């Protein structure tokens, strides 16, 4: 079982990856129809929203004495 700090760090890393990929997504879908472009963007937005919700859930499960809002856990190794 993964430690909570590791899981939080992993979800934070995934969220950053999704958010940083938006400009690249726009380049990848530019040749698609407007409807398909919008569908891809909605899907990406839904993934980001779900990932944020998962991060919030994990952060709320942290005991108050272990969680410091300004202090992120160490990045997990890939």
Secondary structure, DSSP 8 states (H G I E B T S, - for coil): ---HHHHHHHHHHHHHHHHHHHHHHHHHHTTS-HHHHHHHHHHHHHHHHHHHHHHHHHHHHS-TTT--TT--------
